[in-house]
């Protein structure tokens, strides 16, 4: 029984990056031996165990054989006769197919991956030095999730490039329909993780280059080649603008819900309707409708979907809010449900700021709409609605007329704050 440190911890240490967790591989053991040593079995699809003290994951060495289309179409073989090299050969990228004996890892988790200590049968260190994302073997084609993983790694390691032969293989997989077999949970998992990387635009560039974006997110893929309105630099098309927006959201360290809203807010501009171009008339409502289809397809969490819907529908009005009077501002706050969900409204404003700054020459420009609308919300939220409702009731108002009285009081408060 031999134990090795594998994968991301070694890759990140070799790159001089922080190591967040450790993945362990056990060669020459059976599940019964692992449980006898106190390890807790947790794997559903293949044998994975939790260490009895550290609770880190230890996986038995295994091989995989494609037996059906899609993500789950594998036959797993985990047995004591599976070698270290056989296990590394089933991994996705050479930079993740490096191992080191556990004896060189200290009790505090620290280690030094010197060349003589490493097992690197597929030249992962060479590809790290050359900043290449390269598949290990042709078995890469058997798991379509790996297309998404390569794209996500491109977003994380934004100075790496995808090897030409790997990109060609990914194109073949898409053409063979493998991307159509991806399950929603894994697509959302990889997309959401990629959006949180340092340069999320690279994930979509890689997916677009191999053809997977047109399969997974055709609503986004259609945005390339669509001109921006004249005021927004027509030399940059909508797809390029969208990539600038999501990279701006990463630069501003926005949470996932904001980054997803940035990705989805302009879907309606992918129209071919000549009446809507070039000013993209009505694209906000189209964006909100298309967004719902995307969220259903990939089972996006409700709270993330709801923020994206607000941003898609109202971002144009938020951008123009500097031109609005008190009554229009309060109506905008009401449509955004800002009084009940002020934190979500603040996130919507951040997404709109990313949109505004995701343009050439606007990257560092202020976004005064955000401060103005937060100020309007604070003024309107300061209205004592219980007192207004009681006064309205005493004057004979009921039902909707009480709501109208509260609305008028909020408009007056916002008007006073603007003066």
N, C-alpha and C positions, 0 to 999 in steps of 0.2 A: 504494500500500500504506500503510494507516494503522493504527496500533496504539492501543488504548484499555485503560485500567484499568477493570474492570467489577465489579459485584456486591458481594460481602460486604465487601471492603476499604473501599469508599466508604461503604457503609451503616454499618459499625462506626465509621469515623472521624467521620461526621456525627453519630453518637450519642455520641461521646466515649468509645468503648470501644477497647480494644487491638486492633490489626490483626495477625492471626497469619500471613496469607499473602495473595498477590496473584493475581488471575485476570486474564488478558489476552485481549483479542479483537483479531483481525487482520481488517481489511476491505480487500477489493480484491486479495487474493493467491490464488495457486494452491498446491496441495501441492508442485508442482515448484519453485516459487520459494522456498518455505520450506526445503526440503531443500538447495537451492543455496546458501542463506545459512547452512547449518550446523545448522539445527534438526533434531532427531531425532523422527521420527514415532512416536507411541505409541497413538493412538486406534484402537479397534477399530470402533466404531459410527459415528464421525464424525471429521473431521480435527483431531487435537490433536497438538501438537509441544512438545518440551522445548527451552528456550533453550540454546544451546551452552555458555554460561558459568554462568548462574544456576540452570539446570535447572528453572525455573518453567514452568508450562503456558501455552501460547499456542494458542487455538482459532480456527479460521477461522469467519468469520461464516456463519450457516446459517439455513435455515428448516426447519420440520418439518411434515409432513402425515400425519394419521392414516390408516393403511391397513389396520389389523386391531385387534381388541380387545387390551387389556392394555398392559403396560409396554413391550414391545418392538415394538408394532404401529405403527411410524413409518417413513415414507420421508423421508430426510434429503437436503436440497439445500444443498450448500456450494459456492459459486462466487464469482468476483470481483464479480458484479453484485448480490450480496446486500448491502443497505445496513445501516448501524448500527441504524436504527430498526426494520428488519425483524427483525434478530437480537434486539433488546431486547424486541420484541413477543412472542416465543416463550417468554419467561421466566415464572417462576411468579408472583412477587409484585412489585408496583410498587417496593417498597423495595429489591429486588434488580435493578431494571431501570434503573440509573443508570450513566453512563459518563463518563470523563474522558480526554482525549488523553494518551498516554504521555509527551509532552514536558514535562508538568507534574510528573512524578515524578522525584525526584532519584536519583542513582546508588546512594544508600544505602537506597532504597525509601521515603523520606519524601515526603509530599505534603500540600498544603493544598487541600481541595475547596471552593473559593470558588464562589458561584453562577454567575459568568460563565464558569467553566471547565467546567461540567457539562452533559452532554446528559441531559435528564430529560423525555422526551416523554410519560411516563405519570404524572407528578406524584408520584414516589416521595418527594421531600423533603417535600411536603405531608403525605403519609401518615405519614412519620416524625414530623413535628411533632404530628400528631393521634394518634399511637400506634395506627395501624391496619394490620392485615395484609389487604391487598386484592389480588385477582388482577388480572393485567395485561389480558388479553383473554379472550374466551370460549374460546379455544384451551386454556385451563387444563383444561377438561373432558376433553381428549384423553389426559392422563397421570394415572392413578390414584395414582401415587407422590406426586403433589403434595398429596393429602389428608394423607398422613403428614408431609410436609415442613411444611405449615402448622401441624399439631399440634405438631411439634417446635419450630418457631419460637415458638409460643405458650409453650412450656416455657422457652425461652431468654430471650425478651423478656416476662417475666411481667407487665409492666404494659401490654402491648399487648392489643387485642381483635381478634377476627376480624370483618371488615366483614360486615354483614348479607347483602349480595348474594353474598359469597364463601361464607358458610355455606350459603346457599340453593343455590348451585351444587354444593357438596360433597354436600348431601343428594340432589340430583338424580343425581349420579354414583353414589352408593351405591345408590339405588333402581334405577338402570339396570344394576346388576351389575358396575360397573367395579372395585369393591374385591375382587370374587371372582377377578379376573384377576391380582392381584398375585403376583409370584413370591416364594418364601420368602426368598431372599437379600436382596432389597430391603426386605422387611418387617422382618427382623431387624436389618438395618443401620440403618434409621430408628428402630425401637423402642429399640435399644441406645443410639443417640446421644441420643435424647430422654430416656432414663432418666438420662443423665449431665448433663443441663442443670440450671439453678439451681432450677427448680420443676417437677419431672417430672409432678406431678399434673395440670398444665394440658394436657399432651399427651393424657391420657386423658379429660379433661373435653371437649376439642374433638372427639376421636374419638367419644365417646359422644353429643355433641350432634348430630353429623351422621349418626349411625347406623353408622359404620364399626366401632366397637368391638364391636358385636353380631356383625359378620361376621368380624372378625379374631381377637377374643378373647372369644367368648361366655361363657367360664368366668369372666372378670373382670366382664363386663357384668351378669351375673346377681346380683352381690353387692349392687347398689343395691336398697334396700328390704328387705334382710334385717336383722332387728334383732340388735344385739349382746347378749351375755349381760348379765344385770342388773348384775353387778359391773363391767362395762366401759362404763357409761353407755348405757343403752338408748335414750336420745334420739338417739344417733348410730348410723346404720345401718352395715353392714359395708363398703359401698362407700366411704362418707365416711371411715371408719376407715382403709381401705386407702390412700386418698390421703394421709392424714396420715402414715402409716407411710413411704411412699416419699419424701415431702417431708422427713421426719426423716432418712432415709438420705442425702439430698442435704445437709442441714444438717450432718450428721456427716462429710461428705466421704467416704462409703463408696465402695469400688470397684464396678465394674459388676456383678460376680457377686453381691455383697451386695444391691445395689438390685434385681436381678432376683429374688433369693430373697424379698425383701420383697414384691414384686408378686405372687408365686405362692403364698405360704405359707398363705393362707386360702381357696383356691379351693373347698375342700370345704364351706364354709359356704353355698354357693349351692344347697344341697339344698332340695327341697320336701317331704321326708319329715317328717311331723309328729312321729314318734318321736325324731328327731334335734334338733328345735327345742324350746325356745329355747336349750338349753345347747350346741347344736352337738356332740352326742355323736358321737365317731368321725370328726370332720371332718379330723383329721390324715392318716389313711390315705386318705380320699377325695381330699384335696388332693394327696398324692403321686401318686395314680393319674391325676388330671386333669392334673397337671403334665407327666407323660410324653407325653400326647397333644399338649399345646401345644408341647413341645420337638421332637417329631417333625414337627409341622406346619410350624414355622418354622426347623427345622434349627439349633437353639440349640447352641453349642459344648459339648462333653462336660463340661469342667471347670465351666462355669457351671451346666449341668444337674445335676451331681452335688451341688454345694453347695445348690441350691434343693431337691433331694430330701431332703437331711438336715434342712434347716430345716422343710420342710413336715411331715415325719414326726415330728420330735422337739421342735418349738418349745414345745408344751405341757409336756413333761417338763422342758425347760430352764427354763421359767418357774417350775415347781414345785420346782426342784432344791434350794431352801432347806429343803424339808421332808424331803429324802432322807438316808438314812444312807449310810455308807461303801460298803456292798455295792451299793446301788442306784446310787450315783454312778459306781462303776467299770463297772457294766453299761451305764449311759448313755454313758460314754466309749467303751466297746467298740462299741456300736451305731453311734456317730458316727465310728468308725475314727480316733479322736483320737490314738492312739499312733503310727499310721503317717502321719497327715496333720494334724499339730498346727496348721499355718497355716490349713488349711481350717476346722478346728474353731473357731479364733479368729474367722474370718469368720462362721461360723454364730452365734456368740455376739453378734457385732455386729448381725447381722440381727435376732436376738431382742430385743436392746436397742432397736432401732428400732421393733419391734412394740410393746414395752411402753411406750415413750415417745410413740407415735403415738396418744395418747388425750387428750381434753380434761383439762387440769389436770395431766397427767403429763409434759409436754414437757421439763421440766428436772429431773425426778426421777431419783435415782440408780438404777442397776441392779446391785445387789450380786451377783446370780447370776453375772454375768460373772467377777468377781474370784474368787468361791468356786470356780467350775468350773475356771478356769485354775490356781488353787492345787491343786485335787485332781488335775488332770492332771500338774502338775509333781511332786507327791508320788508318784503312781503311776508316772510315767515314770522316776523316780529308782531304781526297783527294778532290781537287777542280774539281769535275766532269764536270762542265760547261767548264772549261778551257781545260780539257783533250778532251772533245767532239769537241770543236772548232778546236783544233790542229789536231785532227783526220780528221775532215771534210776538213780542208785546205790541207791535204795530199792526199785527194781523197777518204777517207773512207766513207762508207754509211751503214745504217742499222745495222746489227749484228756486223760489224767490228768496229763500234763506241763503242758498248757494250764491245767488246773484249779489246779495248784500255783502257776503264775504269777499267775492270777487272785486266789487267796487272798493271795499276798504283796502284790499291789497293794492289795487291800482293807485289809490291815493297815497299809500305809504311809499310805493316805488317812485311816484311823481315827486313826492317831497324829498326823497333821498337824491333824486337826480338834480333838483334845484340846489 
